[in-house]
Amino acid sequence: MANLKDIKRKIGSVKNTQKTTNAMKLVSSAKLKRTEELAKKSRVYAEKLTELLNEIAQKMQNANADGLDNVYFRDVKNPKMVDIVFITADKGLCGGFNSQTIKRVTKMISEYHEKDVKVRLRAVGRKGIDYFKFNNVDLNDAIIGLSAAPDFAKAAEFISEVSEAYVNGETDKIVLVHNGYVNMITQEIRIDQILPVDASTLELNSTSTSELEVEPDDDDTLLDALVKRYVEYTMYYSLIDSLAAEHSARMQAMDAATTNAKEMVKELNVKYNKARQESITTELIEIISGMESMK
């Protein structure tokens, strides 16, 4: 027969857990709303920056008979070194949010190695860092705290070091991987080629109707500055996108945990009532048996 005190203790413990998970759900919901607003504003800036980059790149391409000749747009057919920058959360309790990113990065490493391409990892977020360190995988760079609180200056500093490695010829390609926000119930893995700038993401073959005029002596300088800001802001926006996805994933996970706790309390209450009935029945049987033995 189950111990009534033990069952009652379990019910109290599960109820406390239920309160905690519900509170975490509400906190994540509030944080998600704020991050969503920030993401919307950041997306507008990113779109305008991409438009301007497209304008300058297109004018330079049209002015040069050999096409766009810029280090940030060079196309390496057979890269020998690839830098993978990936973003995970600093905290857990968000379902498969972190594991999905880690699995994709691990798969990419295997695919590059099959092609005899060397890979260097640059990690943002404690969960990804801890995973690869535990599995004895070297990290070329790692930062904690940035994924939980995106900051443009810190993001720009982090990605600038990677960009310098690309300009200096140390790496042939830089890829950014993160779990992005789609809606409150959906997240998806996003892989962006940071450098070289993927011409397919721009409209370099379209006919420009812009009246923007750029002096020939300034176009390279302006394009380089725009690409630098484009790379920095792509990193920053990915951090915001990842944070929104993290909050939505945690909100779902805590909602599921709260629901499971409710079901468990119901089951424990049924178990408690059955045990109590068994205890009463046993006591009655003992009383009746005692009375019968006295006759």
N, C-alpha and C positions, 0 to 999 in steps of 0.2 A: 504493500500500500504506500502510495506517495506521501511524503512528509508535507503537511499543510503549510508549515512555516517556510520550507524551502520554496514551495510554489508561490506563496505570497511574496517572498523576497524576489523571486524572478519577475513577477508581475511588476513590482515597484521598479526594478532595474530596467526592464524593457520600456516602461512608461517614461522614465528619465531619459533614456536613449531617444525615444520618440520626440520628446520636447526639444532635445538638442538638434536632431536632424531637421525638424520643422523650422527651428530658428535659423539654421544654416541655409535652408532653402529660401527663407524670406530675405536673408542678407544677400545671397547670391542674386536673387531677383532684383533687388534694389541696385546692386552694383552693375548688373547687366544693363539696366535702363540707362545708367550714366555712361557706360562704355559704348552703348549703341549710339547715343547722341554724339559722343566724341568721334566715333567711327564715321558717322554721316558727314560731319564737318570736315574731317580729314580726307574723306573720299573726294569731296568737291575740289580741294586743293590739289590732290594727286592727279585728278583728271585734267585740271588746267595746266599743271606742270607738264604732263604728258603731251598735251596739245602744243605747248610752246616748244618742247623738245622736238616734236614732229616737224614743226614749221622750220626750225633752224636746220635740222638734219636734212630735210627735203631740199631746201634752198642750196645747201652745200653740195648735195648730190647732183642737182641740176647744173650747178656751176662747174663741176669737175667732170671732165670727159671720162675719166676712169672710175667714176662712181664715188661713193663716200669713203674717203681715206682718213680714218680716225682710229686710234688705238682702242677706243671703247666699243667700236663696232666691228672689229676684226673677227673674221669667222674662222675658227680653228676646226678643221675637219676631223683630225685625229688628236684629241687632247691627251697629254701625258700626265697632267696633274689637274685634279678637280678639288676645289674647296666646297664642302657642304656646310652651310650654316643652318642650324635647325633650332626651333623654339619649342620648349616644353614649359610646363608650369613649375613653380617652386613648391607647390603643395599637391597633395593627392585628394582622395575622396571626390573624384570627378569622373567616375566610370572608366571607360577605355580611352579617355581623352589623350593621355600621355602615351599609352602603349601603342596607339595607332600611329603616332608620329615616329616613335622609336622603331616600330616594325618597318615603316616605309624607308627610314634612313638605313636600316640594316639591309634591306632588300637592295637599295641603290648601291650600297658599298659592294655587295656581292656581284651585282651587274657590272659595275665598273672594273672590279678585279678580274672578271671573266674576259674583259677586253684589254687587260694589261694596263689599266689606267690607275695611277696612284691616287689615293683619296686622303684629304686632310679634313678633320672634323673641327668645327667651331660651334660650341654649344652655348645656348642661352636657356637657363632654367635648371633648377636643382635636380629634378626628376631624371632628365636626360643625362645630366652629368654623372649622377650617382649610378645609373644603369651601366653606362659604358666604362666607368672606372671599375665597377664591380666585375665586369667581364674583361678587364685588362685591355681595353681598347684606348689607344692614345688619343688625347684631345689636344689639338694645336692651340686652342684658346677656349676659355670658359668664363662665364659671368653669371652670378646669382643676383636676383633682385630686380633685374631689368624687365623680365616678363610679367612680374607682379605689379610693377609700377612703371609703365613705359615713359621714357624721358627722351625727347628728341636729341638733346646734346649728347647724352650717353650713347644713344643708338647710333648717332652719326660718328662718334669717336670709335665705337666698336667696329662698324662696317668700313670705316675709312682705312683701318689697318689692313683689312682684307683687300680693299680696292688697290692699295699701294702694292701689295704682293702681285696683283694682276698686272698693273702698269709696269712693274719691274720685271715681268716675265717669269715670276716664280710659280705662278699657276696659270692655267689656260682657261679656266671657267669657274665661275662662282654661282652656286645654286642655293636658293633659300627654300627651306621646307618648314611648313607649320600647319597646324590644324586650324582651319578657318571657320568663321561664323557664317551660317547660311540663314538660320532662323532659330527660334527658341528651342526647337527640338532636333535640329540637324546641324552637324558639323561635317566638314569635309577637308581632306588633306590637300594642300595647295603647294605646288612646286613651281617656283619662279626662277628663271635664269636671270640673275642680277647683272653679271658681266660675262662675256660681251653683251651689250644691249641687243636683245632679240629684235631684229628688224621686222619680223612678222607681227610684233605687237604695235608697231608704228605703221603709218600709212605713207610709206616712202614712195610708193608708185602712183599715188593719187595726184590729181591736178590741184595745185594750191591756188586758192583765191584770196589769200591773205595779202594785205598791203604792207606787211612787215618788211623793212629794209635793213640789211646788215652790211656793214663795211667789210670788204674782203680781208682786211688786216685783222679784224676783230672776230670773224666767224669761228675760228678754231678756239679762241679763248672763251667765247661765249658758249660754244657747244660743250667744251670741257667742264665749264662751271655748271651748266644745266645738267649734264650727266651726273656730275658729283652730287648735286642736290637731289636728282631723280633717284639715285642709289640710296642716299641717306633717308629720303622720305619713304621709299619702298620698305626699307628696314623698319622704320618707325611705324608705318601703317600696318605692317605684318604683326608687330607686337600688339597693337591695339586690337586687330582682328583676332589674334590668338587669345587675348585676354577675354574678349567677348564670348568666344567659343568656350573658353574654360568656365566662365560663369554659367553659361547655359547648360554645359555638361554637368557641372556640380549641382545645379538646381534640379536637373532631372534625376541625378543619382540620389540626392537627399529626399526628393519626393517619393522615389521608389522605396527608399529605406524607411521613410515615415509610414507609408502604406503597409510595408511588411511588418513593421512594429505593431501597427493596429491589429493586423491579422494574428500576430503572435499573442497579443494580449487577449484577444477573443479565445484563442485555443487554450491559453493558460487558465482563463476564467472557467471554461468548460471543465478542464482537468481538475481545477480546484474544487468546483462544485461536486464533481463525481467523487473525488477523494473525501470530501466532507460528508457526502451521503453514505459512503462506505464506512466512514468512521462512526457515524450515528447508528447505522445498521448493526455494526459490530458491537457497539456498546449496548444496544437494545437486546441483541442475542445473548450477550453475557449476563445481562440483568435477568432476562427470562429464564436462562439456564440455571442461574443461581437460585431463583425462586422455585423452580421445579425440583432442584436437588434438596430443598428444605422441606418439601412435602413428605 
